[in-house]
Amino acid sequence: MPKPISAARRTSIAGLLTAASLALALSGCATYDVTAPADARAEAPAAEVAKKDAALAAGKDDAKAPRGAAGDDVDCRKAKCVALTFDAGPSENTNRLLDILKKEKVRASFFMLGKNHVEKRPAEVKRIDAEGHELANHTWSHQILTDISPDAAKREMSRLQEAVRKITGKTPRLMRPPQGRTDGSVSEISKDLGLAQVLWSVTAKDYQTNDSALITKRVLEQTERDGIILLHDIYRGTVPAVPGILKELKKRGYTVVTVSQLLSPAKPEPGMVYRP
């Protein structure tokens, strides 16, 4: 029998999630499920909760990436966590970003593009994985998934999946739809491909400016507990803003984690849309 859906955990909605406001627009489209990180954690299966509690008690969380980062062994049920994500890379800026994250002992989630990015920068993809960051899918060529046919949308997602698998031996479990636009069809395809969808609560709109101070200001003004920060490592002003963002977040008591760490002890559920 299918698992019952908690009313607190999921909201069935229809239509589009726009990039500007992530507003819900009701329409005649198929519905899909949305949950917040806190609700996902609260509704985690008992077996996963017990597994995480045991791992934390032992001082080792087997579900996490290599050791040594600030988010390792964190329990976001208790800690003040925020997830850091980067879209549309890797790029010529990615190695510099990875140097910063390594120095600051922070893990992030990288929602990567295939065309002109993963296909041209396999070394950066390998380094992202080797240094314990989360590999995630931002489609092959950034087509708006709700504007193309289901077959084309599936190709956009599956082609990136295969490219990352060939480079790292791992297949992403998370996907961010371009411009945050999703619907019931995209959710069904994501489910079939084993991908959970991840939106965001914080955007610096770094595609509009190269002013690193402004990018920093925008992020810090919007960040709250359980937030998901959206940045792009392809833009010139973004990577220089990261040290200041991390310094101030830590000063404010945040632990910076990957999306999967933010959801733990829940596991990303294919087809689900996660939005703070």
N, C-alpha and C positions, 0 to 999 in steps of 0.2 A: 504494500500500500504506500502511496506517496506520503511524505512527511507533512504534517499539518503546518500551516503558515501562521506564525504569530502575528497578531494585529499590531503589536508594538514594534515588530521587527520590519515588516514590509508594508509599503504603500503601493498599491497597484495604480499606475498612472498611464496615460496615453499621450501621444503626440510627440513633440520635439522638446529637447533641452537646448536652449540657445546659448551660444558662447557668452553673450553679454551679460545675461542675468540668470541663466540656468532656470528660467521660469518654466513652470509646467503648463503646457497648453493642451487642453482637452480637445480630442477629436475623435473620429471614428476609427482610428488605427488600433491595432492590437495592443493590449496592455503589456506592461513589463514591471518587474519588481525592483524597488529601491529600498535601501536600508542605510542607516548611519553607522559609523564605526562602533560607537558605544552600544547600539542595539545589537549589532553583530556579535560583539563580545558577550553581551548579556545572554544571548540565545545560543551560544556555542554548545555543541553536544557535550554531555557529561564526560565522555571518554577523552575528548580533547582538553577539557578543563583539567581533568585529573592528570593527564600527560604533561601539560604545561606546569602545573603546580609541583609535580614531582621533579621535573627538570629544573625549575627555579630553586627548589629546596636543595637539589644536588649541586647547584651552582653552575649548571650548564643547560641551556635550552637547545636541544638538538634540532629544532625547527629553524634555527637562525643560521646566518652566514658565518664566515670565519670570525674568530674571537677578537676582542680588543677594542671594539667601538663602543661609543657611549650608549647605544641602544641595545647592546648585548645584555641578555638577562633582564631586560626591563619588563615590567608588568604594567601595561597601559591601562589596566583596570584600576590601578592605584596611582601611577605616575602621570604627570602632566605632559602628555606626548603630542607631538605634531609630526606629520609625515612630510618629507621633502622630496619633490619630484621634478624631473627635468624632461622636457619634451623635445622631439624633432631632431635629436642628434643621432649618432655622434658627429662631431664637427672638429674643426681645427682648434677649437677652444676646450675640447673635452679633456685632454691630458692635463691641462692647467687646472681645470676643475677637480679632477681626480687627485691631483697633488694637494689641493686645499682640503678636500674631504679626508684624505689620509692623514694630513697633519692635525686636523681637528677631531679625528677619530669619529667620523660620522658616516653612516650608510644612507644611501638615497635610492630611489626607484627611478630607473631610466626608461621612459617610454620612447622607443626608438623608431625612426623611419627607415625604410629599406632603401628606396631609390636614392642614389647619391649620398647615402649615409652609411648604413650597415654594409651595403655592397662594396663601398669604397674604403671603409675604415674597419676592417675585421680586427686589426690589432687593438683598437680602442674598445671594441666589443669584448674581446678576450680580457682586457684589463678591467673593464667594468665588472665582469663576472669574477675574475681572480681576486679582486679586492673586496668582494663580499657585498657588492651592490645588487639591486634587484633588476633583472632583465624583464622588460615589459614591451608591449606591442602598441605602436601608434600608427599602424597600417603601413603598406608598402609605399604609397605615393601621396598620402594625405588627401585622398578624395573624400568628400562628404558622404558618409555611408548611407544616409537617409535619402540621398539624391540619385543613387545608382541602383541597379538591379540587385536582387539578393545574390545572384551568382557572382556578380562583380564585387560586391561587398565581401563575400566569402573569400574570393581570390586576394583582395587587399589584405585581409587578416592572415590567411593561411600562408601566403608567400613570405610574409615577414617571419611567421613562426618557423618555417622550414629554413630560412636563411640563418636565423639565430641558432637553431638546432645544429646546423652543419658547422658553425663556427665554434660553439661552446659545448655541444652535446646536451644542452638543456633547452627545454621548450617553455616560453613565457606562459604564465598563468593569469597575467593581468593585461588589460587592453584599455586604452583611452581613445574614444572616438574623436576624430578631428572636429574641432569647434564644440566638443561636448554634445554633439547631435546624435541621438539614438532613438530607437523606437522598438516596437515589438519584434519586427523582423530581424533587426540587428542583434537584439538580445537572444533570439533563438539561434542565430548563426554563432554568436559568441558561446552560447551553451554547448553547441555541437563541437566547437573547437577547444573546449575546456578553458575558456577565457571569462574571467570576471571583468566588469567594466568599472573604471575608476574615474570619477569626476573630481571636483576641487572646491575649496571654499575661499582660497586666497590666490589672487592673481595680481602680479605687478604690472601687467600689460607691457611687458618688456619688449614686445614687438613694436611698440609705439615710441620707444625712447632708448637712447644709449646712456642716459644720465644714471649712473650707478647709485648716487645718493637718493634720487627719486625712487628708484627700484627698491632700495632698502626701506625707505619710508613707507611705501605702499604695502610691502610685505608685513612690516611690523605693526602697522595700523590695523590690519585685518586679522592677524593671527590670534586664534583662541585655541583652547584645549581641544584635541581631537581633530584639528584642522588638517587640510591637505593643501600644501603650498605648490602652486604651479609656476615654474620658471622654464626658460628655454636656454640650453647651453649653446645655441647657434648664434645668439646675438651678442654684439661686442660689449655692451654695458652690463651684462648679467653676471658673468663669472667674477669680475672685480667686486661686485656687490656681495658675494657669498660670505666672505670672512666677516664682514660687519653684521650681516644678518645672523650668522651662527653665534657670534659673540653676544649679541643682544638677546637672542632667544635663550641662550644658556643663562645669562644674567637674570632673566625673568623666570627662570625655573623650569624651562622646557627641556625635555629629552627629545632629540631629533631622531626619527626612526624611518624605516621603510614603510610602505603601505601594508605589507603583510605583517610586519611587527605591530603596526597600529591596530590591526584587526585581531591579532592573537589574543586568546586561544582559538578563536574562530579561524577557519580556513577560507580563503577566497572561494566563493561559490560560483561556478560557471553560469553565465547569463545574468547574474545579479548586477545591479547598478549600485555602487557604493558612493555615497555623497554625504559629507558632514552636514 
